[in-house]
Amino acid sequence: MIIQREIQPQVEDALFKGKIVVIYGPRQVGKTTLAKLILQNRQEIKSAYFNCDEPDICQALTDKTSTELKLFLGDSKLVVLDEAQRVKNIGLTLKLLADNYPKMQIIATGSSSFDLSNQIFEPLTGRKKEFYLYPFSLAELKNYYSEIEFNRILENRMVFGMYPGVIFESDKGKSESLRELAKSYVYKDALEYQGIKNSEVVEKLLQALALQVGNEVSYNEISSLIEVNKITVANYIQILEKAFIVFRLPSFSRNLRDEIKSNRKIYFFDNGIRNALINNLNPVGLRQDAGALWENFMISERVKRNGNFGSVANMYFWRTLRQQEIDLIEDRGGELAGYEFKWKSRPGKVPVAFSRAYPDAKVEMITKENYKTFVGL
């Protein structure tokens, strides 16, 4: 089954406008499928697909002149370079193509933003349009289920996540696929970056982060727990972010003296990967961490919603030294909105300190009864 990705219309709209189109995303998230669908939709145009995981293709695109590149690519007008980060100095290769063959549209995909973005940032300044492809969003799945079925899958998605290779598997198949993803794919980009070889430390770090979802993360505490120094913890977390495994929410602070100013929370882009890392794929009703699962699920879905629709919002959490807190703050050009996430609906009050400091900010509780608007359904 082919599920329409929400960024596809935006990607197609960006074609043949004089810029290299770059699609970032983790492994196994569907970048290749998306790229090939775009080629199918432009069958009237001569096109070509190249998998840069293939050594000969990688070699043919590395340190070549513009003439050599044109000979290799031929007279195709639409070219996909899949896993383009494999090509050494890919930024220079793309720059040569953009400058010398402006009528040739290049789509470059990359599993790791650290390699591809670092290589193309300077060479392609002003010459690229970037997109991010995440695991499926609930909004992308909504057209493939009835209303009743969609409501039934909610808890399943909280446990098994939204990776394409997991969605339509049996529960047993989901478990096996997730464990394979976590060990064979999720680590791969992170461990290859700068030759990181200590997979045990990375695994311990990820497990520690998985167990702290919804709580503030102390690099000092984690460094003691996994027995590496604080700088290494910070560096590894940055790498895991760039490999699309986790993302950080910084603390929001503007008006109050006792607002937390320098802490952070860390969430996973996919609940299933998080659960596989701690080897807990039990149903929601049998878990002690249902609240944390719901919070991670909703915030990650919000990240997808904002990214898929090009909605610009800075995201934070808010807390004071007196333990008044709000799970998520969105700042859209100075306009603030707050969100609290409750799996089991309970009456909640907006912290008095926040209401006084930010009287124009609306705060909403997101539950399984009202979440659909929040995630773009």
Secondary structure, DSSP 4 states (H G I P E B T S, - for coil): -----TTHHHHHHTTTSSSEEEEE--TTSSHHHHHHHHHHHTTTS-EEEEETTSHHHHHHTSS--HHHHHHHHTT-SEEEEETGGGSTTHHHHHHHHHHH-TTSEEEEEES-HHHHHHHHTTTTTTTEEEEE-PSPPHHHHGGGS-HHHHHHHHHHHHHH---HHHHTS-HHHHHHHHHHIIIIIIHHHHHHGGG---HHHHHHHHHHHHHTTTSB--HHHHHHHHTS-HHHHHHHHHHHHHTTSEEEEEBP-SS-TTB--S-EEEEES-HHHHHHHTT----GGG-S-HHHHHHHHHHHHHHHHHHHTT---EEEEEEBTT--EEEEEEEETTEEEEEEE-SS-------HHHHHH-TT-EEEEE-TTTHHHHTT-
